[in-house]
Amino acid sequence: NPMYALFIKISLFRCMILDTAENQCILALLRILEKRKVRYALMFKETKVSHTTLQNVLKELLKGEFVLKRDIEYEITDKGKKLFRKLEELKAILK
């Protein structure tokens, strides 16, 4: 059923942008990295989340190849840029 499939997709997208610390951290990190390469300490300062949350989010973003770590700096990948744009679009649509 196409309507059911659409409902499931919308439900999943809503889950992605719920106002949780990790989801907000994902958006904040991708927003920061979209502008420039940064070190962990600056990400921690700018995201204002706990070290645990930041480390968990970075781990998942690295594993999914949305972010790369080069020496001591992190940078966004093309895949990460696409994810960021889609999350921003979804956030605007679901407001």
C-alpha positions, 0 to 999 in steps of 0.5 A: 500500500503506497499510503502506508509506505509514505506513512512509515517514511514520514514516521522515520523522518520524524524520529530523525529530527526529534528534539533529542540531544543526539539528533540535535548534536548530529545537526549541529556537528554537520552544520559546523563541519559544513563550514570548516574542518574542526578539532574535537575541542571546538565541536564540544564547545560549540555543540554544548552536549556532553562528551558521551553524546558527542563521542557517540554521535561522532562514532556513528557519523564516522562509521557511516562515512558522513565524517572523516577524521584526518590527524586531529581534525574532523571534516564532512564528506560528500555523503555527510553534506547530502545527509545534512541537506536532507535533514535540514529539508525534513526539519523545515517540512515537518515543523 
